[in-house]
């Protein structure tokens, strides 16, 4: 059996909120496997919450660009060394310029992006455009993740530039403010998928297994257990899938209801947060 260290127990406690003794027992049962121990905690201790994502520290901001005529848009994460630089007008403009480049020139990696002729001045490369700002700010900068969407689009970037969202819908036309509100909702609620069918099947299977284990722990008859498990999965989808989440500005309706009333169908979204692991 693997040695269960105090550090591992503390890490599990930080991620789940469960008591130290329960964390140690879960790690022992999982033979030291942290992810298996988390599943054990969730199955045995229904009230536990799990911090699923580890974050890396980085400064920077999210740039955004949408061309409503060409129906194309992009988000990009651009990193720098310090917070003051990330809030400077020069860096904000650079981030948005790079988003425009990604949208109009279809760059998919940092390497291809930097090598492209700069869309607003083809006499120089994107790398040379970046070098201008680096020279003025005296700080290292680099493009990181990027995403490009086509179609009927809306976007929102949080006031500090730390989070940016773009949503794609289908329909004849869309109120930009409505799509902005949906993007703000995504910023706040961080859904894992736009639609239920977009959730990876292994994730659904894992959550179904956990819901079933929690239902069986009630000791109810089999037919009641099925209903409890089904209800737990319905709640899980409502918490994690954008289309089924209660809208933050009016929780009497879901995001799906809101878009349907406007004659729109949700297609997909992209959410980037500075420093977040892909």
BELUR-V61147 format. One record per run of one state. SS is the DSSP state (helix for helix, strand for strand, loop for the rest). FROM is the first residue (numbers start at 1). TO is the last residue. If there is no record, write none. Layout:
BEGIN
ss={SS SS}
from={FROM FROM}
to={TO TO}
END
This chain:
BEGIN
ss={loop helix loop helix loop helix loop strand loop strand loop strand loop helix loop helix loop helix loop strand loop strand helix loop strand loop strand loop strand loop helix loop strand loop helix loop helix loop helix strand helix loop strand loop strand helix loop strand loop strand loop}
from={1 6 17 20 30 34 45 55 56 59 68 72 81 83 87 89 106 110 116 117 119 121 126 138 142 151 152 158 163 171 176 190 193 194 196 199 201 217 222 241 242 245 246 248 250 255 262 265 274 276 277}
to={5 16 19 29 33 44 54 55 58 67 71 80 82 86 88 105 109 115 116 118 120 125 137 141 150 151 157 162 170 175 189 192 193 195 198 200 216 221 240 241 244 245 247 249 254 261 264 273 275 276 278}
END
